[in-house]
Amino acid sequence: MSVEPLNRLVKLAARAFYDDITTKGDNLPKTGRSDNRGIAVVVLDALTRRQWVREEDLAKDLKLHTKQLRRTLRFFEEEKLITRDHRKETAKGAKIYNAAVAATADGHHTGKEGDEKIKLHTHSYCCLDYAQIYDVVRYRLHRMKKMLKDELDNKNTVQEYICPNCGKRYNALDAPQLVSMEDEYFHCEVCNGELVAESEKLTAQEMGDGDENARRRRRDKLEDMLKKQEAQLKPLTDQLNRVKDLPVPEFGNLQAWEARANAAARAANGDLNGNDPSKSSLGLGFGGTPMPFVGETKVEVAFSGIEEKGENIKSESANAPMKVLPPWMIKQGMNLTKEQRGEAKEEAKMDGSSAPSGSVDEKKSATESVDVKSIQDEYVKAYYAAILQRQREQEAANKEQELPSSSISNGAYNTSPQRQLGMKSKRDDQDEGDDVEWEEAAPAGNAIGNFKVNDLNVQADASGDDEDDDGIDWEEG
Amino acid sequence: MFFHIVLERNMQLHPRHFGRDLRDKLVSKLMKDVEGTCSGRHGFIVAITGIESVGKGLIRDGTGFVTFPVKYQCVVFRPFKGEILEAVVSMVNKMGFFAEAGPVQIFVSNHLIPDDMEFQSGDVPNYTTSDGSVKIQKDSEVRLKIIGTRVDATEIFCIGTIKDDFLGVISDPGATS
């Protein structure tokens, strides 16, 4: 999240300053095909979505030629926007990097194919240097403004002179060499032509030679330019101000970053291994509160595994950011988080909702008093409980009809239509309050609600077969 | 800006000066050699104020000259960007005017002269305000601000401005005479 404003800054700066940068050498003739303006912006945007990235991978992702990309990157390096690291490495070194990439790049895809053929090559990596970018952009703006301001009030500018004959340029510091004995003008050292003052650096097109009108016109034009500059760069300056007090994400150099990312990945993996089987039982252990919390952590780094341990501390109000987000939040980080949370939420719901179902009715009474929940959640809970009860009954009925030895998936397929039917039939004679509640709960998570109904069935089968402590069995198996 | 610093120099002394007043000769030669010179690093050496130490002389093979390493205190003058100086106008032309502040030459281009001063050519070229109250011509004293310096190994040249508050003519020699 914290990187998002900075990324926005990078994108704005890219569009403001590097939009029409070509990285072609001057000696090459410019044809329509080789016109690569805008590449710089694309590359910078791509870099905002990555941390350290191998340049070959970046090239592959962007479908650019490596050489072309490298030229662009070298340009950015000179502009101090990115840091690069070159090193000779074997396949092993590449693997370290790949592991690190796998650890960080959960949401975005980086091409990792083709690392088998690495023997011992020099590889270049690059990464945005956010702290420096901030300074560079600020400095650039400052210089632009200063140049215009100086020009505007003619202050502290070193006067330049130009020879109209041979085009040689001088400035005021050359004055003693230029002054000639015969008249009061400056003369060119080369051709002895009379020098003219190059008065308007920025507004050279109107060669008003010092007379009052021209001077005023020049002033107006400069003021206009200054105003325009301020207006057009406003988004950028705003973003700079916004970023000012934010901590800058520090990736460190390549080695440090790799080490960190790998460590994080290992931690996450270790946890995941222990996690997978226990996931179904997790809900049981934590008092049957569904935890759609995993998605929240995934937004930033792949630390989710670690954080899951402290899961029960947070209530399921983790839903809240989905519903109400302050506008600034939406602007900055929404794209990424939403989709990520969306997919994460789905799976979280899967195991979150499936697991607790067995114990909701027992444990809920205990947990209800502890954590304060939204009314909707209450409804959902009550609904679950009701459904579960009905399921139990249904299950009991089913068991007599068909054998429980059918596989879970089969059971799910088989039972769901039956369940629907059963529910319908049951609901008719059951209380009407449930129906109403369902209607209210639906808008909160429409798709999810439906999802849960199906999902509950799966679990219901399992929980129906073995008793409430089935979670422990899962964990061991 | 003026500084009082210690510098060192290897002095070569002709054998004919070897005698009772060798030291005096050495100092006078040092003054003759050094005062008024300019080094890019330290600026103009204005005056030698004292001798710190004279090292052991080394006789050169073949010539008989002796080299003494001499440490001496001196006052140096080095102009800096942003410094305010008082200078005497030495030349006025259409492009601006030249002024001298001691050994330093300063050029003020006509863009850095206030807009209300116009160049008047003629017998005594000058810059004059429209009401004629202020006039810059040769030998005028001006207060100016240095906005740029060019420092070579043996030469310092400055450009200045009088287009700022409290800058400009201090006293007009034409008015007093």
Interface residues (C-beta under 8 A of the other chain):
Chain A: N154 K155 N156 T157 V158 Q159 Y161 A172 L173 A175 P176 V179 E184 Y185 F186 A197 S199 G210 R215
Chain B: M91 V92 N93 K94 M95 G96 F98 Q105 F107 S109 N110 H111 L112 D115 S121 P125 I147 G148 T149 R150 F157 I159 T161 K163 D164
